[in-house]
Amino acid sequence: MVTLENAANFQSEKNIRRTPSHTVLSVVFTLIFTLQAVLTLGPLIAALFSSFRPGRLLMRYGLSFTVSLKDAGLKNYIELFTGNNQYFRWFWNSFILTAITVVLTLFICYFVAYGLSMYQFRGGNLLFFLVLATMMVPFEILMLPLYREIIGMKLINTRAGVVLPTICGSSTIFFFRQYLIGLPKDLLDAGRIDGCTEFGISVRIIMPIAKPAFASMAILCTMGSWNNVLWPMLVFRDAKKFTLPIGLNSLLTPYGNNYDLLIAGSMFSILPLFIVFLCFQRYLIGGITAGALKG
C-alpha cells in the first residue's frame, strides 16, 4: 500500500511539474485554432449576411458583415425558390451525380485497397507504387487525354462521362489501404475456418470494421464531387444537365450579373455538405488518424 501511495504521489508531482508548460501550449493552440476558425468562417458569414441584401447594394459595397434592416429581406431566397430559373434542376443534377460518384468510389476503391493490403502477390508493391504515382500527376495534364477518351466512347453530355474518370481515386485507394493494412490478418483466417468466402470476408467481416474509413472518405468524396466544376463543364453541353456549380457560374454573363440568385443559391448549396458532415463527423477524426498512422 505504501508503494502504491508513493507511486501516486510521484505521478501527482510529475503532473504538477508539467502543468505550466501544458497550460501555455493549450493557450497557444487555442489561439491558433480560434484565429483559423475566424479566417475560415469570416467569408462564409459575410456571404450569409449579403444573401439578404439586394443585388444593387452587393454590386456597390461587395460582401459585408453589416446588414441594414430596411434593406434586408428574404426577396433573394423567395425568387430563388419560386422564380423562373433552373436552380432546383441544377441542384437535383448535382445530387444524383454526387450520390452515384460517392457510392461507386467508396466500393471500388475499398475493394482495390482490400486486395493490395490483405493479399501478398507478385507485383503488388509495384501496383501500389503506380497508384501513388498517379497522385503526383495534376488533373490538368490528364484532362485532354480523358476528354478524347470520353469522345471516343461517345459519353459526351452524359452522367457516365463525368462519373467514370473519377470513381477510382488514387488518394481514396491509398487511404483505405493504409487503414486496412493495420488490421490483423487473423480475421481472414477466422472467416475461412467458419466457411466464409473471400468476398464474404471482405464484406461481412472487414467492411464493418472499416466503417470509420468509409465515413471519412464519404465526407471528402462528397465535397469533391459536389464542388467539382471543371470536368463536368467539359463533358456537359446541355444546360438541363448542368450541375449546381456550373449553373451558378452561368448566372454571371456579359449581359447581366444576377448576384441576387448567385449569393442565395451558393448559401443554400452548402446545406447538403453540412448534413453529410453532421451524419459522419463522429467518425471523421478517428478514420483520418487511423488511416494516416497505420502501415
C-alpha positions as CSV (number, residue, x, y, z in Angstrom):
1,M,0.0,0.0,0.0
2,V,2.9,2.3,0.8
3,T,4.3,1.6,-2.7
4,L,1.1,2.5,-4.3
5,E,0.8,5.7,-2.4
6,N,4.4,6.6,-3.3
7,A,3.7,5.9,-7.0
8,A,0.5,8.0,-6.8
9,N,2.4,10.9,-5.1
10,F,5.2,10.7,-7.7
11,Q,2.7,10.8,-10.6
12,S,0.9,13.7,-9.0
13,E,4.2,15.6,-8.6
14,K,5.0,14.8,-12.2
15,N,1.7,16.2,-13.4
16,I,2.2,19.3,-11.3
17,R,5.6,19.9,-12.9
18,R,4.1,19.5,-16.3
19,T,1.1,21.8,-15.7
20,P,2.6,25.2,-16.6
21,S,4.0,24.1,-19.9
22,H,0.8,22.2,-20.8
23,T,-1.2,25.4,-20.0
24,V,1.0,27.5,-22.2
25,L,0.7,25.1,-25.1
26,S,-3.0,24.8,-24.6
27,V,-3.4,28.6,-24.7
28,V,-1.2,28.9,-27.8
29,F,-3.1,26.1,-29.7
30,T,-6.4,27.6,-28.7
31,L,-5.4,31.0,-30.1
32,I,-4.1,29.4,-33.3
33,F,-7.3,27.4,-33.8
34,T,-9.5,30.3,-33.0
35,L,-7.7,32.5,-35.5
36,Q,-8.0,29.8,-38.1
37,A,-11.8,29.4,-37.4
38,V,-12.3,33.2,-37.7
39,L,-10.4,33.3,-41.0
40,T,-12.3,30.3,-42.3
41,L,-15.8,31.3,-41.2
42,G,-15.4,35.1,-41.9
43,P,-16.1,35.0,-45.6
44,L,-18.9,32.5,-45.1
45,I,-20.6,34.7,-42.6
46,A,-20.2,37.7,-44.8
47,A,-21.7,35.8,-47.7
48,L,-24.6,34.8,-45.5
49,F,-25.3,38.4,-44.5
50,S,-25.0,39.6,-48.1
51,S,-27.5,37.0,-49.3
52,F,-30.3,39.0,-47.5
53,R,-29.3,42.3,-49.3
54,P,-30.4,43.5,-52.7
55,G,-28.1,42.8,-55.6
56,R,-27.6,46.5,-56.3
57,L,-26.1,47.0,-52.8
58,L,-24.0,43.9,-53.3
59,M,-22.6,45.3,-56.5
60,R,-21.9,48.7,-54.8
61,Y,-20.4,47.6,-51.5
62,G,-19.4,44.0,-52.0
63,L,-19.5,41.4,-49.2
64,S,-20.1,42.9,-45.8
65,F,-20.8,41.9,-42.2
66,T,-23.3,44.7,-41.8
67,V,-27.0,44.4,-42.9
68,S,-29.4,47.4,-42.9
69,L,-32.8,46.3,-41.6
70,K,-34.6,48.5,-44.1
71,D,-32.8,46.8,-47.0
72,A,-32.6,43.3,-45.6
73,G,-35.2,40.7,-46.6
74,L,-35.9,37.3,-48.0
75,K,-36.5,38.5,-51.5
76,N,-33.4,36.7,-52.9
77,Y,-34.5,33.4,-51.4
78,I,-38.1,33.8,-52.5
79,E,-37.0,34.5,-56.0
80,L,-34.6,31.5,-55.9
81,F,-37.4,29.1,-54.8
82,T,-40.3,30.4,-56.8
83,G,-38.8,32.4,-59.7
84,N,-38.4,31.3,-63.3
85,N,-34.9,29.7,-63.0
86,Q,-33.4,26.2,-63.2
87,Y,-31.8,26.2,-59.8
88,F,-33.6,23.1,-58.5
89,R,-32.9,21.3,-61.7
90,W,-29.1,22.0,-61.2
91,F,-29.5,21.0,-57.5
92,W,-31.0,17.7,-58.5
93,N,-28.4,17.0,-61.1
94,S,-25.6,17.6,-58.6
95,F,-27.4,15.4,-56.0
96,I,-27.7,12.5,-58.4
97,L,-24.2,12.8,-59.8
98,T,-22.7,13.1,-56.3
99,A,-24.6,10.1,-54.9
100,I,-23.6,7.9,-57.8
101,T,-19.9,9.1,-57.7
102,V,-19.5,8.7,-53.9
103,V,-21.1,5.2,-53.8
104,L,-19.1,3.8,-56.7
105,T,-15.9,5.5,-55.5
106,L,-16.1,4.1,-52.0
107,F,-16.9,0.5,-53.0
108,I,-14.4,0.3,-55.9
109,C,-11.6,1.9,-54.0
110,Y,-12.3,-0.3,-51.0
111,F,-12.0,-3.5,-52.9
112,V,-8.9,-2.3,-54.7
113,A,-7.3,-1.3,-51.4
114,Y,-8.5,-4.6,-49.8
115,G,-6.6,-6.6,-52.4
116,L,-3.5,-4.6,-52.0
117,S,-3.5,-4.8,-48.3
118,M,-4.8,-8.2,-47.4
119,Y,-3.1,-10.4,-50.0
120,Q,0.5,-10.9,-50.8
121,F,1.1,-11.5,-54.5
122,R,3.9,-10.8,-57.1
123,G,3.7,-7.2,-58.3
124,G,1.5,-6.0,-55.5
125,N,4.0,-3.4,-54.3
126,L,4.5,-2.2,-57.9
127,L,0.8,-1.7,-58.4
128,F,0.7,0.3,-55.1
129,F,3.6,2.4,-56.3
130,L,1.7,3.1,-59.6
131,V,-1.3,4.2,-57.5
132,L,0.9,6.6,-55.6
133,A,2.5,7.8,-58.8
134,T,-0.9,8.8,-60.2
135,M,-1.4,11.1,-57.2
136,M,1.6,13.2,-58.4
137,V,0.0,13.9,-61.8
138,P,-2.2,17.0,-61.8
139,F,-5.7,16.6,-63.3
140,E,-4.9,19.4,-65.9
141,I,-2.4,17.1,-67.5
142,L,-4.9,14.2,-67.7
143,M,-7.8,16.4,-68.8
144,L,-7.2,16.3,-72.5
145,P,-6.5,12.6,-72.9
146,L,-9.6,11.8,-70.7
147,Y,-11.7,14.2,-72.9
148,R,-10.6,12.5,-76.1
149,E,-11.3,9.1,-74.5
150,I,-14.8,10.2,-73.5
151,I,-15.4,11.4,-77.0
152,G,-14.2,8.1,-78.4
153,M,-16.6,6.2,-76.1
154,K,-19.4,8.6,-77.1
155,L,-20.1,9.6,-73.5
156,I,-20.1,13.3,-74.0
157,N,-23.1,15.1,-72.4
158,T,-23.8,12.0,-70.2
159,R,-23.5,11.4,-66.5
160,A,-21.3,8.3,-67.2
161,G,-18.8,10.6,-68.9
162,V,-18.5,12.6,-65.7
163,V,-18.5,9.7,-63.3
164,L,-16.2,7.1,-64.9
165,P,-12.9,9.1,-64.8
166,T,-13.4,9.9,-61.1
167,I,-14.6,6.7,-59.4
168,C,-11.2,5.2,-58.8
169,G,-9.3,8.0,-57.0
170,S,-5.8,7.2,-56.0
171,S,-6.0,9.1,-52.8
172,T,-9.0,7.2,-51.7
173,I,-7.3,3.9,-52.5
174,F,-4.3,5.0,-50.5
175,F,-6.4,5.9,-47.5
176,F,-8.3,2.6,-47.5
177,R,-5.1,0.6,-47.9
178,Q,-3.4,2.4,-45.0
179,Y,-6.4,1.8,-42.8
180,L,-6.8,-1.9,-43.8
181,I,-3.1,-2.8,-43.6
182,G,-3.2,-2.2,-39.8
183,L,-6.0,-4.8,-39.3
184,P,-4.9,-8.3,-38.1
185,K,-4.8,-10.9,-40.8
186,D,-6.1,-13.4,-38.3
187,L,-9.6,-12.1,-39.2
188,L,-9.3,-13.6,-42.7
189,D,-8.2,-17.0,-41.3
190,A,-11.1,-17.0,-38.8
191,G,-13.5,-16.3,-41.6
192,R,-12.1,-19.0,-43.8
193,I,-12.3,-21.5,-40.9
194,D,-16.0,-20.6,-40.5
195,G,-16.6,-21.4,-44.1
196,C,-16.9,-17.8,-45.4
197,T,-15.9,-17.0,-48.9
198,E,-13.2,-14.4,-49.7
199,F,-15.9,-12.0,-50.9
200,G,-17.9,-12.7,-47.8
201,I,-14.9,-12.0,-45.6
202,S,-14.3,-8.6,-47.2
203,V,-18.0,-7.6,-47.0
204,R,-19.2,-9.2,-43.8
205,I,-16.1,-9.1,-41.6
206,I,-13.7,-6.4,-42.8
207,M,-16.1,-3.8,-44.2
208,P,-18.0,-3.2,-40.8
209,I,-14.6,-2.7,-39.1
210,A,-13.7,-0.1,-41.8
211,K,-16.8,2.0,-41.0
212,P,-14.7,5.0,-39.8
213,A,-12.7,4.9,-43.1
214,F,-15.9,4.8,-45.1
215,A,-17.4,7.7,-43.2
216,S,-14.3,9.9,-43.6
217,M,-14.0,9.2,-47.3
218,A,-17.7,9.7,-47.8
219,I,-17.3,13.3,-46.5
220,L,-14.3,14.1,-48.6
221,C,-15.7,12.4,-51.7
222,T,-19.0,14.3,-51.3
223,M,-17.2,17.6,-51.0
224,G,-15.0,16.9,-54.1
225,S,-17.9,15.7,-56.3
226,W,-20.4,18.4,-55.2
227,N,-17.9,21.2,-55.8
228,N,-16.4,19.8,-59.0
229,V,-16.8,22.3,-61.8
230,L,-14.0,21.8,-64.4
231,W,-14.7,18.2,-65.6
232,P,-18.5,18.4,-65.7
233,M,-18.2,21.7,-67.6
234,L,-16.2,20.0,-70.2
235,V,-18.5,17.0,-70.5
236,F,-22.0,18.5,-70.3
237,R,-23.2,20.6,-73.2
238,D,-26.9,20.7,-72.4
239,A,-28.0,23.4,-69.9
240,K,-30.6,21.0,-68.5
241,K,-27.8,18.6,-67.3
242,F,-25.6,21.3,-65.7
243,T,-24.6,20.7,-62.1
244,L,-25.0,23.4,-59.4
245,P,-21.5,25.0,-59.6
246,I,-21.8,25.2,-63.4
247,G,-25.4,26.6,-63.2
248,L,-24.4,29.2,-60.6
249,N,-21.4,30.2,-62.7
250,S,-23.7,30.7,-65.7
251,L,-25.6,33.4,-63.8
252,L,-22.6,35.7,-64.4
253,T,-22.7,36.8,-68.1
254,P,-21.6,39.8,-70.1
255,Y,-25.3,40.8,-70.4
256,G,-26.1,40.8,-66.7
257,N,-24.8,39.6,-63.3
258,N,-27.5,38.1,-61.2
259,Y,-25.8,38.3,-57.9
260,D,-29.1,38.1,-56.0
261,L,-29.6,34.4,-57.1
262,L,-25.9,33.7,-57.1
263,I,-25.3,34.5,-53.4
264,A,-28.6,33.0,-52.2
265,G,-28.1,29.9,-54.3
266,S,-24.5,29.5,-53.1
267,M,-25.5,29.6,-49.4
268,F,-28.3,27.1,-50.0
269,S,-25.9,24.8,-51.8
270,I,-23.9,24.4,-48.6
271,L,-26.8,22.6,-46.9
272,P,-26.2,19.1,-48.3
273,L,-22.5,19.2,-47.3
274,F,-23.4,20.3,-43.9
275,I,-25.9,17.5,-43.5
276,V,-23.3,14.9,-44.6
277,F,-20.8,16.3,-42.2
278,L,-23.2,16.1,-39.3
279,C,-24.0,12.5,-40.1
280,F,-20.4,11.3,-40.3
281,Q,-18.4,13.8,-38.3
282,R,-18.1,11.4,-35.3
283,Y,-16.1,9.0,-37.5
284,L,-14.0,11.7,-39.3
285,I,-11.2,12.2,-36.8
286,G,-10.8,8.6,-35.9
287,G,-10.9,7.4,-39.5
288,I,-8.3,10.0,-40.8
289,T,-5.9,9.4,-37.9
290,A,-6.1,5.7,-38.2
291,G,-5.6,5.8,-42.0
292,A,-2.6,8.2,-41.6
293,L,-0.8,6.3,-38.9
294,K,-1.3,2.7,-39.7
295,G,1.0,1.0,-42.1
